[in-house]
Amino acid sequence: MKLIFRFMKKYSGSISAAVLVKFFSTVSELSLPYILEHIIDHIVPLKDLNQVLLWGGFMFVMALITWGGNALANRLAVKNAHNVSYDIRQALFEKTMYLNGKQFDAFGLPSLISRMTSDSYNVQTASQQLQTISIRAPMLLIGGLCMMLLMDVQLSLILIASFPLLFSIIFLISSRGIPLFHKVQEKLDNVVRIMRENITGIRVVKALSKVPYEMNRFKNANDELRDSDVRAGITMALPSPLIQLILNIGLCVVVFIGAKRVDAGLIDPGVILAFLTYFNMITMGVMAINRIFVSMSKASASANRMGEVIDTETGQDVIPEEACATPSGDGFIRFEHVTFSYSAESTHENRLHGPENDTAFSGEDGECPEEHPGEADARFAGGQHENAETDDRFAGGARENALKDISFTLKKGESLGIIGPTGCGKTTIINLLMHFYDATEGAVFVDGKDVRGYDKAELRSRFGTVFQNDMIFKDTLRGNIGFDRDVSDDEIREAADDAQVLNYIETLEEGFGYEASIQGANLSGGQKQRILVARALAGKPEILVLDDSSSALDYKTDALMRKAIAEHLQDTTMILIAQRVSSVMNMTHIMVMEEGSCKGYGTHAELLKTCPAYKEIYDIQMGAMNE
């Protein structure tokens, strides 16, 4: 709940106004039974119509104040609650954008989505109730009790005697609410994860005839969510009938004793009528307090989950002391004895499925799942849960290194091709270079400076990148290529030409093609990859990273694109990850990766002589091309 109060401070003026209006409207509401009792017992016996009309008019005015005040207070509360939830969602989204790879993995994409949606809704509901029901309910309870004491102490004591039992029930049962609702949100995370996987991989699910299997998998998760939600709902609903029973018993006792006191002439009939009205108000107050505890239990669980993300220290402005070290040699990009391991606690669903994954976290988890998304999709569609191939690595809580003692140097304008089997650590090199993760050992340098010493935005502004399963946004072609950067139309056209996508754009009618609305689903794999490369080239980057960005291209288009890049971006340092020897053979340097280690480094000609693994790949691929 601290999170909610923290964000409510910004709107303290408007919230105070809502609370004050609700306070005074509730005071006027509490006055109505008392005025009615006064009219019945003191005004009507006078048989003075003017007095009756005067007090009746006063009662009507108080009723209008009650109605108008509640309407105004509720309107202010709704506006304030929406503003608070808006700010919390903004803060949550902003923090999500700055989470490093390990932190993002720890939370998981489905959990972040549910925190942004259902959790923020729970918080919004609670912040609204804090300004309305949380003010009105205690006032009805305390105010009604005070008015009853003012009219008849003995009858009031009947109700007061039930309070300890009432509030013991509320506190005892409601105290179990937070862990129960926290469990519900965790089950919701699982439902969101499965739903996201299936929406993303719907074609492979259908292609492999796994619809019944996936429907059953979703049903199991949905059943668990329903069971948890029902358990929490039943538990939190238990106080209501008990409270109602106790209050009704008390009401019967009040009516019985009150009737005897009226018959004995000890109190007036109007007092009984007012008592019944106040008793009803007190009942509503107690029931509302119970609802508040239910709502606050949900909100507290949700606020805690959102606060976990918002209060995560991303270290954006923290530069470690060791980051001031300089590399031992020259070079624009330099890896010095870099070893890296993804944490055993990380969740890997974010790197397995879905083109919507934030490209900042598209790295491998030791199995390079994104390098062959079809392979990953086939695993999940076939029923294997997430990173099934590496589950054994996590059984003991240890994590095998994704990279082992990697060292290399690139001068400005040079190029590096990285090749190797799936799961060898190729994408991890990019993740460390762009500081999505910190190296476990060793250091990574760009332009003579440790990447940890850069402001992240400054560092990444030097890159043009295409990741595996990268995102085409629902936008125009111009918007997707320019990507809200200071890029001219000529630069967009030049980038599109170099990426071999200009002919496709010019076939589109709308606004010479650039204003045509597109999204990933209506593009072929090759069109998508070429648009992504155009986006990377449009900013004239100092460092160009292409991570398996030509897998859907034919050999001719791939060769033309690489030739255009080499001609027009001669000063750009390029790192190209590929599965084809033909894609890397003309690079200045080639690194052959295997199980996180460098098995060969040199030019194409050198590796054919010195690296059996590279020679084997070359013979297999080139032999297949020649057949």
N, C-alpha and C positions, 0 to 999 in steps of 0.2 A: 504493500500500500504506500510505502514511501515514494515510489516512483510516481504514483498518481498525484500525491500532494506536491511533489517537486514541480511537476508540469502545471499544476493548478495555480501556482504562485503568480505566473505571468498574467493571469486573468483575475487576480484577487479583487480588483475593483468591481468588475461585473458580477463575480461570484458573491461578493458581499452584498451587492444590491439584490441579487436573487434570494439570498438567505434572509435579508431584512424584510423583503416583500412577503416571503413565505411565512416569516415569523408573525407579522402583523395580520396577515389574512387568517392564520390559524388562531390568533387571539380573538379576532372577530367571530370566527366559527365557534370558539368555546363560549362566547357570550350569548349565543342564540338560545340554548336551553334555559339559561338563567333568566333571560328576558321573557321567554315564554312562561316560565314559572311565576315571574312577577306579575304578568298580565292576568294569568288564571287566578292566582291567590290574592292579589292585592288590587288590581284594576277592575276586573270584571265585577267583583262584589260592589263596587261603587256605582255601578250602572250609569256610568258617564261615557256616552258614545265618543265624545271628543277625546277623552283620555285613552279610550281603546284604540281609536284611529291614530292618535299621536304615537303611542307605544308600538302599535302595529307597523306604522310607517318607519319608526326607528329600527324595528326588527328587520324590515324589508331592506333598509339601507345597509345594515350590517351584513345581510345575506348577499347583497350586491358587492360589497367590499370583499367578502369572502371569495365569491366567484371570480371577480376581476383580479384580485390579488393572486389567487392560485393560477389563473390563466397567464398573468404576466410573469410570475415566478417560474412557472413551467417553461415558458417560452425562453426566458433568459437562461435557464438551466440547460435546455436542449442546445442552445447556441454555444454556451460555455463548454458543455461536454463534447460537442463535435470539434471545437477548437482544440481542446486538450488531446483528444484522440488523434486529431490531425497532426499536432506537434509530435506526439509520441511516435506515430508512424513515420513521420519525416526523420526523426532522430534515429529510429530503428533502421530505416532504409540507408541513411547516410553512414551509420556505423557498419552496416553490412557491406557497403561498398569499400570500406577501409579495412575490413578484416583481412588478415594475412591468410595464406593458404591453409596453414595448420588450424587456425581458428575457425575458418569456414568449414573445413572438414569435420571439426569437432561438433559443431551445431548441426550440420546437415541441411541441405536445401529444403526438403519437405518441412522440417521443423521451423525453419526461418519463414517459410510461406505461411504456415498456420499461426505463427506468432504475429505476423503482419496482418492477418485477417481475423480469425476467430478470437484470438487473444485481445487484439485491439478493440474488437466489438464488446467483449466483456468489460474491459476497462472503461469504455465509453459509457456503458450502461451504469456502472458503479459511480462514475464521476457525476452523472446526472442525478442519481439517487442521493448522493451525498448532499446535493443542494436542495432537494425536495423532500422525499420520504424521510430521509435521515433527520430533517428538521421537524417535519409535521408529526411523525409518529411519536417521538418522545414528548413533544408538547401536548398532543392529545392525551397521552398517558398521564403525564404529570399534571397538566392543566386540568384535565377532567377529574383527577383525584382531588386536587385542591378545591375545585368547585363543589365536589360532593362533600368534602370535609366541612366546607363553609355552610352547607345546608343541613347536614345531619352526620354527626361523627359516628354514631353506632352503626348505621347502615354502611358507611364507608369502610369500617373496620372489617366487615365481611369480605369485601374485595381485597383489602390490603393483606388479609391472611393468606390469600392464594398466591400472592406475588413470589415468595421464595420458591415455591414449587414450579411456577411458570417459568421463571428465569433460569432455574436449575436445568430444566428440560431444554430450553433454548441453547444455553451455553454448552451443555454436555454433548448434545447431538451436533451442533454447529461447529464445534471444535474439530470434528472429524471431516469437515467439508473440504478444507484446503488440500490435504493429501489425496482425497478422492477425486477432486476436480483436476488436480495436477496429473493424476493417472489418466483421466479422460482425455486431456490435451495430448499426452504422449501417444495414446491410441489413435487420436486424430492425426498426429504426425505420420503414423504408419499407413493410415488410409490414404493420406495425401501422397506419400511416397509411391505406393503401388499404383494409384491413379495416374500420377505423373509418368511413371515408367510405361504404362500401357498406352497413354495418349501419345507419348513420344515414339514408342515402338509399335504403333498399331499395325503398320504394314507388315512388319516381320512376324508379329503375332498371328495375323491372318494368313500370311504366306506359309507358316509352319503349322497351321491348323491347331493353334494353341489357345483359341478363344475360350473353349470350355475350361481349360486349365486355369487361365488367367481370371475367368469369372469366379471360379472356386477360390482362388487365392484372394481375390478382392472380398468375396463373401466372408471368408474366415476373418480377415482383418476388420470388416464391417461388423461382424458378429461380436468381436472383442470390444469394439468401440461402443456398440449398443449395450452390451452387458455392463461395461464400466459406467456408462452414462445412466443406465437404469439403476444400478447399485447406488450411485451417488444421488440420483433423484429421489429414490425411495428413502434413503437415509435422511436426506435434508427435508423431505416432506413429512416425516414422522411427527415432528413437533406440532404441526398445524391441527390435526384432529384432537390431539391431547389437550392443546391449549383451548380449543373450542369447547371441549367437554368440560374442562375445569371452569371456564368462564360461564358457561350455560348453567352449570350447577350453582355457581355463585349468584347468577341472575335469579334463579328460582328461589333461592334463600332470601334474596333482597326483596322480591315481590311478596313472598309469604310474610316476612317480618314487617315489611313496609305497610302491607294491608292491615295488619293488626295494629300498628302504630297510628294509622289514619283513623281506624275504627275507634281507637282509644282517645282520639283527639290530640295526639302528641305532635303530629305533623300535618301539613296541609296536602291535599291531593296533587297540587301542582308540583310539589317536591318529588313525589313518586314519578310523575311524568318526566321531570327534568333528570331524575336519577336514572331512569331507563335510557334516556337519550345519552347521558354522559357515560353510562355503562357501555352502550353501543360504541361510542367514540373510543373508550378505553380498549374495548375489544379490537376495534380496527387498528388502534395504535400498537397493541401487543402483536397482532398478526402481521402488521407492517414491519415491526422490528424483526420478526422471524424471517420475513422475506428479505430484509436488508442483510441479515446474517448469511442467507443463502447466496445472495448476489455478491456480497463482499468476499465470501469464500471463493467463488469463481474468480472474481476480479483479483484477489490476492494471489491466487495460483498463476493467473495470466500475467499479472504485473511482475511477479518474480521471474517468470520465463522471459518476458521482454527486457526486464532489467539486467538479466544475465548477459544479453547481447549489448544493450546500450552502455553498460558499465564495463564492458570488456576493454582492457587497455591495449590499444592497437600499436602503440609505440610510434605513431606517425612523426613526432618531433624529437624522438629520442635517438641520438646517434651514439652507439656504443664506442667506448674509448679505443677498442682494438680496430675500429673501422678507419681510424686515422692512419693506419699503416699503409705504406706504399709497396707496390709489387717489386719483386727483386729484379725484374727485367723490364724491357720496354714492351710496347704493344698497346693497341687501342682496346682490345678485349683480352683479358687474361684470367685463366683459372689456375690457381696454385694449390695442388694437392687437395682437391675438394672431395670430401666424402659426405654423403647425405643419406638419412634414413627418415622415412615418413613415420610419424609416431604411431605406436601400437594402438592408441586410443582413437585415432582418426576414423571417421566413417568414410566409406569409399563410394557410396552411392553417387556422390556428386561428380565423380570422375568416370562413372561407368555409363550412364544413360542420359541421353537428351541433348539436343543441340542448343537448348536454352541455357545450358551450364555457362556460368560466367567464364569467359575465356581466361580470366586471370587464374583460374583454378583447374585448367584443363590438363594438368600434369598427370604423370603415371603414378601408380602406387606400387611400382615394382613389377607390374605386369603390363604396363603400357596399354591399358584397355582401349584407350581412345584411338590408338593408331589403326585399329581395325574395328570400327564401331559395329560392323555387321557381325563380327565374331562375338563381341560383347552382347549384342542384341540376341543373337542365337542362344547364348548361354542363358540369358534371363528368360527368353521365350520358352526355352526348353525346360524351365523349372528349376535351374540352379540358382541359388540365392546369392545375388550380388557377386562379390569377388570369390567365387567358389574355388578357383584355381589356387588362391593364396591363403585360404582359410587355415591351412596347416601352419602357416608362418606365425599366426596370431595365437595359436592354441596356448602357448606358454607365455604370452605377453611380450615376447621379444619381436623385434622387427629386423628382417634382413636388410642390408644396405641397398638402396636403389642406385647409388653411385659409390665407387670405390677408388679413391686416389686419382682423380681426373686432373690432368694438367695440360694446358695448351695456350698458345698465344696467337692472336690475329692482329695484324697491322691494319690501319685504316685503308679501306678499299679492297681488302682481301676477302675471300669467301671460304666458308667451311661447309662441307657436306658431311652429314652424319647419317650413317647407315647401319643397320643391324636388325636382328629379329625382334619380334614383339616382346615387350617386357624387359628390354635391355637398358632402359634409362635415358633414352634420347630426349624425350620431352622434359624430363626432370632437369636437364641442363638448361633449357630455356626458362623453366620456372625459377631456377636459382639466378640466372643472368638478369631476369627482370624483377628480382627480389620479391617473388611471391612466397618464397620460403627462404629461410636462412640455412646456410651450409652447416652441417653438423661439425665438420672439421675443414680447415683450409679457408681460402678466401677467394672472392670473385671481384674482379676489377673492370671498370669501364672508364676509358679515357684517364687512366692513372689513378682512379679513385675507387675505394671499396664501395660496392653497391649499397652497403648498409649506411654509408655516410651521405647518401643522396636523399633529398626529399623525393618520395616515391613518384609524385606527379612529374617532377623535373626529370627523373631518370627515364620514366616510361614515355615521356614526350619525345625522346630521341629514337624511339622504336616505331617501325611499321611492322605489324604482325598479322599472320594468319595462323590460327590454331586449328587443331583437329575439331571437327564438329562445330565450327564457328557459327555465329549467329547472323542470319539475314533478318533484319527488322522489318516489320510491316510499315513501309515508308516508300517514298519514291526512290528511283535509282540514284538521283542526285543526292538525296538524303542518306542513302546507304553508303555511297562512295565518299561523299564529302564529310559526312558524320559530324556535322556542326563544328567544323574546323575552318580556319581562314584559308580556304582553298578556292581558287578561281575556276570558272567554267572551262578555261583552256587547260588547266592542270587536271581537272576531272576527265576531260576528253583524252588528254595525253596518257593518263593512268589507265583509262579504259582501253586505249589502243595497245599499250604495252602488255596489258593483261589479256589481250586477244578477245575482248568482249565487246569491242566497239561495233562490229558488224551486227551483233545481236541487238544492241541498243538502237542502231539506226533502222532496224526493221520494225521497231515499234512506232506507231503513228503518233501517239499523244506527246506533244511538245518535243519532237525530235527524239522521243524515247526517254529522256532524262527525268521527265515529270511523270512517267508511268508509275503507278503504284504496284509494288511487288511485295512478296513475302516468300519465305523459304519453301513453302509447300507447292507453289506454282512454278518452281524452277527445277531444271534438271541438275544433277550433281555437278556436271561440268560448268554450267552457267553459274551456279552458286559459287563454285571455287574461283572462277575468273572474276566475278564481282568482288569477292573477298580480297583477292590479290590486288585489284584496282583500288580498293579502299586503303590497303597497306601502302601502295605506291603513291597515292595522291598527296600525301603529306611530305614527300621528298625526305624520307627518314635517313638519319645517320646510320642506323642499324636496321636491316631488314631481316625478319625472321619468318620463314615459311616452313610450317610444321606439317608435313605430309599434305601439302596444299594442291598437289597435282595428281592425286590418285585417281580422280574421275576424268582426267584429260587423256586424250589420245597422244601418242608419242610425238606426232608432228606439232600439235598445238603446244605441248609441253616444251618442245625444243624452241619454237618461235617465241614463246613467252620468256624463256630464260635468256635467249639471245637479245631480246629487246631490253630486258632489265640490265644485262651486262653493258649494253651500248649507252643507255640513258642514265644509269645510276652508277657511274664508274667510281665515284668517291664513297659510295655506300658500302659499308661492311655487311656482308650477308652470311646468315647461317641457314642452311637448307637441310631439313630432315626429310628423308625420302626412303622408299622401299626399292626404287629402281636405281640400278647402277648408272643407267643412261642419264639420270637426273643430276648425279653428283660427280660424274667422271671429269667434268671440265672445271670443277672448283679448284681454288688455289690449294686448299688442304682438304683431305678426306679423313674422317675418323670412323673407324670400325668399332662398334660397341657390341658387347656380349656380356650379359648378366651383370650389368652395372660397371664393367671395366672396359678400358680402352685396349682392344686387341691389335690395333694397327693405326698408324698415323703417318700421312704422307700424301704424295700426289698419286694419281691414278696409276701411272707407270710404276712408281715405287712399290705400291701396294700389291700390284700383280706379281711382283717378284718376292716380296717379303711377308705378305699376309695371306696364309692359306684360306682363311675364312672369306676374305674379300675375293680371292681368286675363284673360290667355289661359287659364290653368289654370281660373279661375272660370267662364269662358264654356264651356269644354269640359265640365267636370264638371256644372255646373248645367244646361247645355243638355241633356246626356244624361239627367239626372234628370227633366227636364220632358217629355221625349219619350215 
